[in-house]
Structures are given as structure tokens and as C-alpha cells.
Amino acid sequence: MNKINQIDIMKIFLLIFLSLITLNSCIQSEQDSNNLTHENSELAARVDKYLKSASLLGFSGSIIVSEGSEIILQKGYGLANRENRIEYSANTIQSCGSITKQFTAAAILLLESKDSLSVNDKLSKYFSSVPKEHKNITIHQLLTHSSGIIGGIGPDEEPIGKEAFLKRLWLEPLEFEPGSGYSYSNAGYSLLGMIIEQLSKMNYGDFLRENLFIPSKMESTGYLLAGKDTTRLAIGYNKGNYWGKVYKNGWLADGPNWHLRANGGIHTTVEDMSRWLQVMQGNGVLEDDIIDKWTTGYVNENNADSKYAYGLVVYNDQKYGKIITHSGSNRIFSADLVWLPEKNILYYIQSNSSLFPAYEISNNILSAAFDSTFRSPPDIKVDDKIKPESILKLEGIYEIDGGSVELKSDDIRIMAKLNGQPMLNLFLNHSSKQQEFFSNLNQRTYEALILLKEGRADALKDLMPEGKDPLPATENLLKQIDQIGNLESLNLIGTFENTENSRFSKIGAYTTFVHARFPNWNRYWNFVFDKDGNYVGTYSGPWPTFTMIPVELDKFIAVRQEFPYESTDVVFKENCLILNGTKACAKE
């Protein structure tokens, strides 16, 4: 009897053991399906290597890359939830921001294909109370931001209904005659959402799910759907601090309020977006003629190098050919979609930190994908004993004469935002010759900024090469100031060299970074100069920032977030930081 019992027990243990192996195999298979790198794709391997190292610098998010109809990279990096140490994966759900606009545009074109509307229809056909100056605005003009309608009339978090939204919007004057200009308008896309609801007799989100998402097998994409599995929702982090979730932040019972609905805020996963990429390439619910109309550029954006299509941006790049793209952000969550038709490459990337937006690393992703000489950031071994609480104690502003660095904790990293030429000189180890040249360039730029703030049409005249008309370049900056309104200050942060293969190296030799501050907005301008100090152009770009990575409790390696990733050692001692033999102490 005892012998039989022992045999039975052994059988039971064997069954349990085999079950555990099977369960572990299933779990591993699920993880593998969520994180995939094509073993035969060098392109995928290079992008994966870059994003792994970028996660050390502060990137946390996920990406999907397809080559033709084949997914070659599908992966998460960093933490979707820092408090619970939950890693990003391909099925992490988050807001895609203004990428929502391409869904709205696709829905409009789908309705047009069913003869429910025409993109040439006027607002007066759909809104009885529309003011006279708005009546002749067409759906095409709403789709291309050429309507003249103001950008927005309130914050995303305000729970405003349809009627209150329209009443407030109709009181706002147009920025220009419809069809005569370009001005990005979230409010214009909210009107498109109202038209979709009116014609379909359905909630906007329900219409998209029934007609676009479900047929495309995008099971985790939508508005209210995001709340059904909150364990998969990414947490947002604003300047290193817990921010939370977009979902239900000022939303109405049937979805987002009308500041957000149809122009932003849809939640999705990179796994779902892999199926949307197939739709964009003609393998889904939209016919080829709809896709052609959807992805054709119609109206020049402000810089005139790109054209706005229907919820998408189109331009030609010397290296990559035609690019169809759009980014999205609520300044916390961010996303970027990039399609290179001539390279047969399409990718979507998303992230959850304001300090490392997804759309700011697109250039690096493309370089990593197609340039075999591209260098990823250095691979630094982090001290795994470091906890976020110990990093928090080092936050603050540290000063030297004429410069400062603002340190902000970001989980186990520190983000160091440089301000003032002396601080740039220190972190970038500028030579005395460079420092003298940069000081002169800063003075000339500072004088131009004074004239720019005064509204002088020739404000940039003393920055230009001899014989070059300053009016067009100045007009572009004055136009941006006028569009945003109520400029508070123009602050010159400092100048640095555009080293080989860095962001603006092919445009000019040097960059002077300028911070334009408005009541509810910031513009980061990079004034680019040639080797002789002549103005070349102004381009948007991130604040000069280093990520400080802990290798010991009080010792860090500071790595510049921009290529070529200059690095320097930083030590903390007695309320000061020390680098390159210079001490910068915390501001009291």
C-alpha cells in the first residue's frame, strides 16, 4: 500500500512539474510575442541597440517597426509604471496625442466614400448657429488647418460639453481668411468630430471603433476602452514627478470633453498600431484612392518645407525621400509615427516622460536604422543599489558665476538642464578660443533679440552675411510670436559647436539656443550660424540637457542627450557638484 502511494505521489509531482514547465513556456511565449526583434534584420538590431542605450538616458516607451508587411521590431523599454516597477511592453496602453487626427481624417474620408459628405462641404451645412465669417469654411480647410479657426479655447482637462464649446468657439475671431494661410487648430478637428457624430448618429469613439479599429483588429485602441484594463495603462511623469493618466482627466460620461475629442487623447498600443500601419499601406479597411487623398500634402506649414495633408504631414527628405508623419503629445505622453514609402519602412513610437519625448528622437531612430556608422549613447553600468529616494535629495539649481544648471530627478537618473554660457563651457569642455568666439556671437544675438521683442522687421540684420535680406527670417519669428501671443521674454541660453553628425551639423557650424517664454507655452529656438558667425536659420530643438547616470552613490557620469553624447564625470560633495575641477553649489 505504501509503495502504491509513493508511486502515485511521484506521478502527481511529475504532473505538477510538467504543468509548471508548460505554464512557464506559455508565459515566455506571451512575453516573446510582446517583445520581438527580427533576428535577421540589421536595421532592427541597430534601432534596438539605440533605444536600449536611450533608456539609460531617460527614454521609457515602446516601438513598432515594420518593413513592408513584416514586423521587424516590437518592444518596450524602461518603466511604464515606476511606482510598481512595471516595464513597458508592446501591449502597454497610452495616449497617442494628436496622432488621433489621422483617425479623424480617415473617418471623414470613409464617410465621403459612402456619399455621406464631401470635403468641400461648408460649416453652414452642419452648424445652424455658425457666425457669418465662419460659414464658408470647408471640411477640407478644417482637415488641413487652413480654416483660420483658433488653435484652442481651453485646457484638455476642462469637462466642456458640445454646446458650451461651440458657444465659446464662435465668439473667437478667425486668425485669417479661410483658405489663405495655415495655423494648427485642435478646435477645428473637434468640429470634424461633431460632424462625424451628426452624420453617423453615433458617438465619435464608437464610430471609430466600429468602422476603423475593430475591422483592423485594434482591440486595445479607443477612448473609454482604455479604462477597462487599467493595469496596462502607462503612468505619465512630468519633469520626473508622478502625473498620472489621461483617461477620465476631465472627461465626460461618453468620452473626452470637446477640447480633446477628435483631435487628441486616443489610447493605443504599439501592437495595435502595427495593424494600423498595414491600413496606411493599403492592406485594410481603406481603399487605395482614400489613402492617396489622405496622405497627399495640400497646405504649406509655417516653415514651408512640409505640407499638411489630412491629419498627416508630408515632406521630402534628401536622404530618405518622401516622409509621411505626425507626432502627438499632451506634454507628458508623446508619440510619433513615421512612414518612409520609398524605403518601405514605417514605425510608431510612444513614451510617458516629459523629459524624453518620443518625437524628439526620430532623427536618431532614422540614423540608427540607415547609417551603419551611427553611434548609440555609451553603455554605462548603473549602480543597482541606487534608489529614486536618494536621487531626489540632489535636486535643485547649482550655480557658478554667469551660469547655472537645474537638476531634476527622473527615477534613478538626474536631468541636468544647462543655462548660461559658463555652464555650457564647463559641461562641454569648450576651449578658451571657443569661449571667446561664443561670447561675441552671444552678444550679437542678444542685441538681435532685443529688437525682435520690440517687433522690428529687420531685427536679425546684424546677424546676416553681407547683402542678405534679414526681413524674411525675421518675419518668420515675428509670425510665430504673434500666433502664440503675449511674449513674456526671450532668453539667450548659450552657444555650442555643431559637431559632426549632430542635429544641425549639416546646416551650420554653431548653434545659439534661445528660450522664448509665453504665458502657457515655450518655444525653443536654435539660431544656427556658419563657421564665420553668419546667421543660417532658426530651427526648433530641445534644451541643452545632460542625463546624469549614477555609477556610485555620489558619483555620476553626465551624458549629453544629443549626438555625439559628450560625457563628463560629476561628483557631489557638501551641497555642491564638481566637474572638470570646478565647483557649482546649490542655490540657497
N, C-alpha and C positions, 0 to 999 in steps of 0.2 A: 504493500500500500504506500509506504514512504517513498519507494523507488518511483512508482507511477506519479506521485505528487511532485517529485523533483523534476521529472521529465516534463510534466505539464507546466510547471513554473518556468523551466528553461524555455519552453515554447512561447510562453507569454512574454518573457523578456526579449526573445528574439523578434516577436511581432512588434513590440514597442520600439525596439531599436530600428527595425526596418521602417516603421512609420515615421520615426524622427528623421531618418535619412531622407525619406520621400518628402516630408514637410519642409526640411531644410532645402532640398532641391527645388521645391516649388517656390519657396521664398527667394532663393538665389535667382531662379528664372525670372520672377517678377522684377527683382532689382535689375537684372541684366536687361530686361525689356525697357526699363525706365532710363537706364544709362548705357548708351551704346556708342562705341567708336568703331567705325569700319576698319577692320584690320589691314585692308589693302589700300587704304586711302591716305596718302602722304598729306594731302590738304587737311583732312580731318585731324590727323595726328598733330600737325603744326598749330591748328586753331585750338585744339585741346591743350597742348602744352602752354600756349599763351594764356588761356583762361585759368589754368591751374596756378600759374605764377601771378596772374592778375588778382586772384582770390587772396593771395598774401597781401596785396596792396590795398584790398578793401572791397573788391567786387564780390557780390553774392547774388546769384541768379541762376538762370538756366538758358540753354540754347538748343535750337534745332537747325541743322544744316542739311539741305538736300542737293544732290547733283543729279539733274534730270528728274526721274521719278524715284530715285533711290535715296533713302536717308543714310547719310554717312556719319553724322554726329548728332547725338541726342543725350543731353547730360545736364546735371546740376552741379553747382559749385558753391561752396560756402554754406551759410546757415539761412534757412527760411524763417526760423524762429530761434533767436539767440537765447531767450529765457529758458526754453526747454531743450536747447541744443539739437533742434531738428534740422537735418540737412536738406538743401534744395534737391529736387529731383525733377524729372521730366513731367510728372503729374502734379507738381506744386501749382496751386491756383493763385493768380494775382491779377490786378487791374492792368490793362494794356493801354490806358490813357486814350490819346487821340487816334490810335490805330482803329478805334471804334468808327471813325469817319469813313473808312473804306467799306465797312459793313453797311453803314447807312447808304453810301453811294451805290453799292451793289443792290441793295433793296429797292432803291429808286429805279434803277435800270431794269430790275426784274419786273417791277410794276409797269414800266414803259413797254417792255416786251409783251405784256398782256393787254396792251392798249388801255390801261387804266389812267395813264397820264402821258404827258410829253415834257421833256426837259425844257421846252420853250414856253410852257405854261407860265402865266403870271401869278403873283401872290393874290391878286384880287379874285382869282377863281376859287381860292381856298380859305380866305380870311375876309369876313364881311366888314370888320372894323378897321381894316388896314388904312393908314393915312395916305393921303394923295401922293406924297413923294415916294412912298414905298410900293404903290400899286403895280407898277410896271416891272418890278424886279422879277426875274425869271428863276426857275428851278436851276437852270444851268449856272446862273450867276451865284446862287447860294452854294452850289457844289464846288465852284472854283474860287470862292472868296472874292468875287468881283462885284458883289451887290452893293457895297458901301455901308452895309449894316455894321454897327459897332461890334467889337470883339466879344464883349460880355457885359452883363448888367448886375452881377452879384457873384458871391463865392459858391464853390461846389457844395458846401456844407449847409447852405440855406434851404430849408424844405419848402420851396416855392412851387405852387401849382400852375397849371397851364394858363388860366385866365389872368392870374396876377402877373405871370411872366409876360404875357402879351401886352397887358396894360402898361407895364413899365417899359417894355421894349419900344412900343410905338411912340413914346414920348421922346426917345433919343433921336436926334437928327442924324441923317446919313453923313458919312465921312467924305463921300464923293458921289458924283452922278453914277448911277448903276451902269456897270459895264466899262467905266472909264479908268479903273485902277484896280489895285489889289490890296486887301487888308484882311488878315486872318481872322475869321469870325466863328467862334463857338456858338454864338447865338443864332447865326444863320443855319447851322446844322441842326440846332434844336427845332427850328421851323420845319426843316425837312422831316424830322421825326414826327412832328404833328401832322404833316401831310400823309405820311405812311399810315399813321393811326386812323386818320379820317377816311382814307380810301379803302383800307383793309378791314375796317371795323374791328381791329384788334389792338391790343397793347403792343407798343413798339418792340419790346423784348420778345414777346410771344411770336410776333410776325417773323422776326429774325430766326428764332429757334425752329419754327415750323417750316420755313421756306429756305433757309440757308444752312443752319447748324445741324439739325437732325439729318437732312439728306446727305450732309458731308460727314456724318458720324462724329461730330464735335460735341460729345456728350457732356463735357465739363465747361462749356462756354456759354455765357449769358450774364444776366444781371442777378435776379433773385435766386437763380440756381446756385450762386456762389455761397449762399448761406446754408445750403443743405449738407455740406461736408466741411465744416469749419476747421477740422483737423488738417486739411490740406491747404488752407489759406496761408499765404505768406504774411508775416508781420512786417510793417513798414518802419523804417528808422530814419528820423530826421536829425541830421548833424550828430549822429551817434546815439541819439536818445530814442526810446520806445515811442512810436507814433500810433501804431495800431493798424486797423483795417479800413479800406474804403467802404466796404459793404455796410449798408444801413447808416452811414455817417451823414445824417440829414436827408435820408431817403424818404419817399412816400410809401404808402401801402403797396402800390403796384410797381415799385421800382425807383430809380433815381429821380430826384427833383429835376425841374426843367432847365436849370443851369447846366446840368451834366448830361441829361438824357439825349442820346443820339449823336453827341459829339465826343463823349469820353466815358471812361469808367467800366466798360465791359470787362468781365473777368474771363481768363482763359488759361490754358497750359501750353507748353511748347509741344506736347504730344498732340493736342488738338490742332495747334497751328500747323503741324506737319500736314494735316489734311486740308487746311485752308490753302497752303502753298500749292497743293495739287489743283485746287479750284482756280487759283490765279493762272496756272499753266494750262488751263483748258480741259482738265480732267475731272469735271464735277458738274455742279448744278447750273453753271452759267455757260451760255453759248459763246462761240468764238467772237461773234460780232459785238456782243455785250462786253466781253473782255477787252476788245480793241477800243471801244468807246470809253470804257472805264479807265484804261491805262494810257490814254493819249493826253499829252500836256497841252493846255489851252491858254493859260494866262501866266505871264511872267511874274515870278515872285519879286520881292523887293530888290534882290541882288541881280535880277535879270539873267542869271546863269541857269536858272531852273524854271520849269513851268509847273503850275498846279493843274493836275488832272481832276478826277473825281475821287476825292478822299486819298489821293496819292500824289507824290511829287516825282517829276520826270526830268532827267538831265543827262547830258553826255559827258563821259569822263575820258580823258586821253588814254588812260591805262586800261580801264575796264569796259569801255564802250557805254552803251545805254544803261542807265541805272533807274529803276523804279523803286521808290522807297517811301517811308513815312515813319516818324517817331511819335512817341506819346509819353506824357508824364503829368503827374499832379505835383511834381517837385519832390515826391517821396518815392513812389513806384515809377519805374520808367521802362520803356520797351522800344525796340527798333526793328523794323522789317526792311530787308534789302534784297532786291532781285536784280541779278545781272543776266539778262536774257541771252546776251552773246556768249557768256561763259557758262550758261546753263546752271547757274548756282543761285540758290535762294535760301536766305536764313532769317530766323526770327530769334531775338534775344530779349530777356527781361531781367529786371533786378529790383531790389527792395530797399536800397540805401540812397539817400540824397547826396551822400559824399562820393558816390561812384556810379553815376548814371549809366545805363546800358548804351544810350545813344552816343555817349562821348568816346566810346572805344571802337566804333565801327571802322574807323580808318585803320586801327591796329589789327582788327579781325581780318580785314581785306589784305593788309600787308602780310600778316601771318599766313593767310591762305595761299597767296600767289607769289610771294617773294621768298625764295629759298634762303636768302641772306638775312632775312628778318631776325632780329634778336628779341627774345622774350625778356621780361624783367628777371633779375637774378633770383635764383632759388636759395632762399635763406631758411635755415632751420630755426623754427620758433621754439623758445623755451616753453615746453608744455606745462610747466608748473605755474606759469603766469595766469592770473585770474583777472577778469574785467574790473573787479573792485579795486585792485592795486593800480591799474592804469588810470582809473577815474581820478585818483589823487594828484595826478600830474597835469591835469587840465589847467588852462589859464593863458594869459598873454605874457610873453617873455620879451624883454626889451634890451636893445643896445642903442647907442647914440644914432638917431636918424632912421631907425628901423625896428620892426617888431615881428614876432611870429606868434600866431594864435594856435594853441594846441587844443585839439578836441578829441576826446577818447572815442574810439569806434570799436567796441568789443575789446579785443586784446591788442588792438593797434592804436596809434595816435596819428591823427591827421594834422599836419603842420602847414598852415596857410601863411605864406610869406607876404610881408608888407614893408615897402621901403627898399631903396637900392642897397644900403649897407647890409640888410639881411639877405638879399639875393646874392650879393657878393660873397657873403660868408658861406651860405649853403652850396653855391655853385663854384666856389673857389676861383672867382674871377681874378685875373692878373691886374697889376697896377695900371697897365696900358689900357686894358678893357674898362676898368673903372673910370678912368679919365674920359674915354670916349663916350661911355654910357651917361656920365654926368652931363656932358654937353648936349647929348641927344635928349635927355630928360628935360633940361631947361627949355629947349626949343619946343618940345611937345607941351610942356606946362603952359607956355605962353600961348600956344595954339588953343589949348583947352579953355583958357580964359575968354578968348574971342569966340569960341564955339558956344560957350554958355551964354554969351551976350547975343548970340544969334547972328553973328557976322557971316555973310555969304562967302567970304574969302578967308575964313578962319585958318585954313591949312596952308596959306600962301607961303609962309616961311619954311615949311617942311618939304615943299615941292622941288624937284630938279628945275634948273633954269629953263624957262619957256613953257613949263607945264601949267595948264589952266587948273587952279585949285577949286573952281566952282562946282564941277560935278561931284568930286569926292566929298566936299563939304556939304553939298545938298543932300547926299545920301545919309549922312549922320544927322543933319538937322531934321530930315524927314522922320527918322527913327525916334528922335527926341519928341517931335511934335505928335507922332502917333501914340506914343505911350503917355505923354503929358506930365506936367508938373515935375520937371527935372529938379532934384534936390542938390546933387553935387556930381562933379567929375573928379575922380581921384586917380592920380598917377601912382601906380604901384612900383614900377621899376622896369629895367631893360635887361634882356639876356640875349645870348647868341643863339641863332637857329643852327644847331649842329647838324651834321649830315644825316639825312633821312628823318629828321624831326618834323613836327607837324607843318611848319611853314618854310622849311629849308629850300624848297623849290621855288618859293615866291620871293624871298629876300634873305638877307644875312642876319638881321636883328629884329627883335620884337620888343615893343614897349607896351606893357599891359596897363589898361585903363579901366577903372571901375566906374560905371555910370549908375548912380543910385536914383531911384524913383520911389514914391511912397509905398507902392505894393509890387515893385518889380526891380530887378537888377539886370544890367547889360554888361557883359564882359567883352571889351574891345581889345583886339590885338592890332596895334599900329605896326605894320611891317615896313622895314627900311632896307635899302640896298647897302652894299659894303661902304659906300661913300656917305651914308646917312641921309639919303633922299627917300621921301615917302613913296611907298609902292601901293599900299592899300590897307583897308581895315577889315578884319575878319573876326568872327566870334570864336571863342575858345575858353577853356577852363582856367580858373585862377591858378597861378603857380603854386603847386602843392607837393609836399613830400609826405610819404607814408613812413612812419617810424615803427619798425618791427622789432619786438623785444627779443634779444638773444640772452639777456640776463635780467635780473630784477630792475637794475638801474642803468642798464646799457642797451642801446638801440642801434640799429642800422637804419638810417634815413634814406629812402629811395625816392627819387623824383617820379611822379606818376606819368610823366611824358618821356618818350624816347629821346635820348639813349639811356634813360634811367640812371642818371648820375647818383652816386651814393656817398654817404659820409657817416662816420661814427659819431654818436651822440651819447654823452654821459650826463646823468642827473646827480647833482650834489648840492646839498644845503640850499634848496629852493632856487637853484639855477641850473641851466643846461650849459654844457661845454662842448663846443665843436671847433675843430681846426685851431685849438689854442685860445679861443675867445669865449668869454663867459657872458651869457644873457640871463638876466634874473627876472623872476616873476614880478609882474606889476602889482603894486600894493593897492 
